Amino acid sequence: MSRTVGAALIGIGIILWYHGGTSSNSTLINLGIGSIILGLVIAAFPARGYVSKDVLELSCSDMGRFFEKIVEDLELEGNPIYIPPYENLPQGGVFIPKVKEFRLSLGRLDERDVFVTGSGRETGILISPPPGYELLRYFEENYGEIKNTDVGYASSVVSGGLSALGIGSAEIFEEEGFIEVYIRPLLPKSRKVWSDPVSSAVLLGVARAKDGVISVEEVQKVNEYLRLKVRVLGSVEEWL
C-alpha cells in the first residue's frame, strides 16, 4: 500500500515540477519536489511495521541522485549545513549553500521551501525533512530523547538504533573545537552525506543534541566508513 501511495506522490510531484518549470512558477516547483521527496520516504517505510532495507536503499539512492543533479546544475559549493528541528522546520533540514561563506537566517525559512534565494551568500537549496529524519525519530521514540543532551549520549542512541535495524553504524566523538564522526553509510558508493539516510540521520542527531546549526567541513573515506569533521556554528537562537 505504501509503495502505491509513494509512487502516486512521486508521479504528482513530477507533473507539478514540470509545469512549474515550464511556467517559471517557483511555488509549483517547490510543491513538486516536496511531493517527490515525500513519495520516496513513504515508499521506503512500508506499513508492515519495520523498515525494508532494500526499498530504503533503492528509494534513497534515487533521491540522492535527484538532489545531486540539482546541486551539480546549480553549482552549489558550500558545506552541508544541518539544522535541528525548530518552529519553522519542525522536522529539521539540511541547507546546501551556493558558497562556503554563506549567510542564513532561520527566521526566513519555511518547510515548504526548496530553493532559498537572496544575495549570492544567501542562495542554496533546503531539504526538509532531510533523508534520515524518520530514522532519527524512530531512534528517539525507542532509545531516548537526545535534544539538548551531549554527543556521547546521542552516539549511544543512534548507534543502538542502527545496530538494531542492521543498516549501518556510527560513533561520535567531541574534540576540541569540533566533532568527529565515523559512519558506515547505507549507500557506500556515495560521499554525499546529505543523500545517505544513515549519515544524514546521524548528523541530524548531532545537531539535535547540540540544539545548534552544524557544518560538515570534511569527508574522508576510511575503508567502509566515512570520517567526518563537523563544527558547531551556533545555537538555533543565534541564527534566527
C-alpha positions as CSV (number, residue, x, y, z in Angstrom):
1,M,0.0,0.0,0.0
2,S,2.7,2.5,1.0
3,R,4.6,1.8,-2.3
4,T,1.4,2.6,-4.3
5,V,0.9,5.9,-2.3
6,G,4.6,6.7,-2.7
7,A,4.5,6.1,-6.4
8,A,1.4,8.3,-6.8
9,L,3.0,11.1,-4.9
10,I,6.2,10.9,-7.0
11,G,4.1,11.0,-10.2
12,I,2.2,14.0,-8.9
13,G,5.4,15.7,-7.9
14,I,7.0,15.2,-11.4
15,I,3.9,16.7,-13.0
16,L,4.0,19.7,-10.7
17,W,7.7,20.1,-11.1
18,Y,7.5,20.0,-14.9
19,H,4.6,22.5,-15.1
20,G,6.3,24.8,-12.5
21,G,9.5,24.8,-14.6
22,T,7.7,25.5,-17.9
23,S,5.7,28.3,-16.4
24,S,8.5,29.7,-14.2
25,N,6.3,29.1,-11.1
26,S,8.6,28.6,-8.1
27,T,5.6,27.5,-5.9
28,L,4.7,24.6,-8.2
29,I,8.4,23.7,-8.4
30,N,8.7,23.5,-4.6
31,L,5.5,21.6,-4.3
32,G,6.6,19.2,-6.9
33,I,10.0,18.5,-5.3
34,G,8.3,18.2,-1.9
35,S,5.9,15.7,-3.2
36,I,8.7,13.6,-4.8
37,I,10.6,13.6,-1.5
38,L,7.5,12.6,0.5
39,G,6.7,9.8,-2.0
40,L,10.2,8.4,-1.7
41,V,10.1,8.5,2.1
42,I,6.7,6.8,2.2
43,A,7.8,4.1,-0.3
44,A,10.8,3.4,1.9
45,F,8.7,2.8,5.1
46,P,6.2,0.1,4.4
47,A,3.2,-0.4,6.6
48,R,4.5,-3.8,7.8
49,G,5.9,-2.2,11.0
50,Y,9.6,-2.4,10.0
51,V,12.0,-0.8,7.6
52,S,12.7,-2.6,4.4
53,K,16.4,-2.2,3.8
54,D,16.2,-3.0,0.1
55,V,13.4,-0.5,-0.5
56,L,15.0,2.1,1.7
57,E,18.4,1.8,-0.1
58,L,16.7,2.0,-3.6
59,S,14.5,4.9,-2.7
60,C,17.2,6.9,-1.0
61,S,19.7,6.2,-3.8
62,D,17.1,7.6,-6.3
63,M,16.5,10.6,-4.1
64,G,20.3,11.1,-3.7
65,R,20.8,11.2,-7.4
66,F,17.9,13.6,-7.8
67,F,19.4,16.1,-5.4
68,E,23.0,15.6,-6.5
69,K,21.8,16.6,-10.0
70,I,20.2,19.8,-8.6
71,V,23.4,20.6,-6.6
72,E,25.6,20.0,-9.7
73,D,23.3,22.1,-12.0
74,L,23.2,25.0,-9.6
75,E,26.9,24.8,-8.9
76,L,26.5,24.8,-5.1
77,E,29.9,24.7,-3.5
78,G,29.1,25.3,0.2
79,N,29.4,22.7,3.0
80,P,26.2,20.9,4.0
81,I,24.6,22.8,6.9
82,Y,22.4,20.7,9.3
83,I,19.6,22.4,11.1
84,P,17.8,20.7,14.1
85,P,14.0,20.8,14.3
86,Y,12.7,24.2,15.4
87,E,9.4,26.1,14.9
88,N,9.9,26.9,11.2
89,L,11.3,23.5,10.3
90,P,9.6,21.0,12.7
91,Q,11.5,18.1,11.1
92,G,14.8,19.9,10.7
93,G,16.7,20.3,7.5
94,V,19.9,20.4,5.5
95,F,20.9,23.6,3.7
96,I,23.4,23.4,0.9
97,P,24.6,26.9,0.2
98,K,25.9,28.4,-3.1
99,V,29.2,29.5,-1.5
100,K,31.3,28.4,1.5
101,E,31.0,31.9,3.1
102,F,27.2,31.7,3.3
103,R,24.7,33.7,5.2
104,L,21.5,32.2,6.6
105,S,18.5,33.4,8.6
106,L,16.5,30.6,10.2
107,G,13.6,33.0,10.7
108,R,13.1,33.3,7.0
109,L,13.0,29.6,6.3
110,D,9.8,27.6,5.8
111,E,9.4,23.8,5.5
112,R,7.8,24.3,2.1
113,D,10.9,26.0,0.7
114,V,13.3,24.1,-1.5
115,F,15.1,26.9,-3.3
116,V,16.4,29.6,-0.9
117,T,17.1,32.9,-2.8
118,G,18.7,36.2,-2.0
119,S,22.2,37.5,-2.4
120,G,24.9,35.1,-3.6
121,R,25.7,34.3,0.1
122,E,22.1,33.5,0.9
123,T,21.3,31.3,-2.1
124,G,21.1,27.5,-1.8
125,I,18.7,24.6,-1.5
126,L,16.9,23.4,1.6
127,I,16.0,19.7,2.1
128,S,13.3,19.4,4.8
129,P,12.8,16.8,6.1
130,P,16.3,15.6,5.4
131,P,16.9,12.0,4.5
132,G,17.2,10.1,7.7
133,Y,14.7,12.1,9.7
134,E,12.3,9.2,10.1
135,L,15.3,7.1,11.3
136,L,16.2,9.6,13.9
137,R,12.6,9.8,15.0
138,Y,12.5,6.1,15.4
139,F,15.7,6.1,17.4
140,E,14.3,8.8,19.8
141,E,11.0,7.0,20.2
142,N,12.7,3.7,21.1
143,Y,16.0,4.6,22.7
144,G,15.7,8.0,24.2
145,E,15.2,11.8,23.5
146,I,18.6,13.4,22.6
147,K,17.6,17.1,22.3
148,N,19.9,19.3,24.5
149,T,22.0,16.3,25.7
150,D,25.6,15.7,24.6
151,V,27.2,13.9,21.7
152,G,28.1,10.9,23.9
153,Y,24.5,10.2,24.7
154,A,23.4,10.9,21.1
155,S,26.1,8.4,19.9
156,S,24.7,5.7,22.1
157,V,21.1,6.3,21.0
158,V,21.9,6.5,17.3
159,S,24.4,3.5,17.2
160,G,21.9,1.4,19.2
161,G,19.2,2.1,16.8
162,L,21.3,1.5,13.7
163,S,22.6,-1.8,15.2
164,A,19.1,-3.0,15.9
165,L,17.9,-2.2,12.4
166,G,21.1,-3.6,10.9
167,I,21.5,-0.8,8.4
168,G,24.8,0.9,9.4
169,S,26.8,2.1,12.4
170,A,28.2,5.3,13.8
171,E,30.5,6.6,16.5
172,I,30.6,10.3,17.6
173,F,33.5,12.0,19.5
174,E,33.7,15.5,20.7
175,E,37.2,17.0,20.2
176,E,38.5,20.5,21.0
177,G,36.7,22.9,18.7
178,F,35.0,20.2,16.5
179,I,33.1,16.9,16.5
180,E,34.5,13.8,14.8
181,V,32.0,11.3,13.4
182,Y,32.6,7.8,12.0
183,I,29.7,6.4,9.9
184,R,29.2,3.2,8.0
185,P,26.7,4.5,5.5
186,L,23.8,2.7,3.9
187,L,24.9,3.9,0.4
188,P,28.7,3.2,0.5
189,K,29.3,4.4,-3.1
190,S,28.2,8.0,-2.3
191,R,30.2,10.5,-0.3
192,K,27.3,13.0,-0.3
193,V,26.4,12.6,3.3
194,W,23.1,14.6,2.9
195,S,21.8,12.0,0.4
196,D,22.6,8.9,2.6
197,P,19.8,8.3,5.2
198,V,22.2,6.8,7.8
199,S,24.7,9.6,7.5
200,S,22.0,12.2,7.5
201,A,20.2,10.7,10.5
202,V,23.5,10.7,12.5
203,L,24.3,14.3,11.5
204,L,20.8,15.5,12.3
205,G,21.2,13.7,15.7
206,V,24.3,15.7,16.4
207,A,22.5,19.0,15.5
208,R,19.6,18.0,17.7
209,A,21.8,17.0,20.7
210,K,23.6,20.4,20.4
211,D,20.3,22.2,19.5
212,G,22.5,24.1,17.1
213,V,23.4,24.6,13.4
214,I,26.3,22.4,12.3
215,S,28.6,22.4,9.3
216,V,30.1,19.2,7.7
217,E,33.6,20.5,6.8
218,E,35.5,17.4,5.9
219,V,34.5,14.0,4.5
220,Q,37.1,11.2,4.2
221,K,36.7,7.6,3.1
222,V,38.3,5.2,5.6
223,N,37.8,1.6,4.5
224,E,34.0,1.0,4.7
225,Y,33.5,4.1,6.9
226,L,33.2,7.8,6.3
227,R,35.2,10.1,8.7
228,L,33.5,13.4,9.1
229,K,34.8,16.6,10.7
230,V,31.8,18.6,12.0
231,R,31.8,22.1,13.5
232,V,29.0,23.6,15.6
233,L,28.2,27.1,14.2
234,G,25.9,28.3,17.0
235,S,22.6,27.7,18.6
236,V,19.3,28.0,16.7
237,E,18.5,31.2,18.6
238,E,21.8,32.7,17.3
239,W,20.7,32.0,13.7
240,L,17.2,33.2,13.9
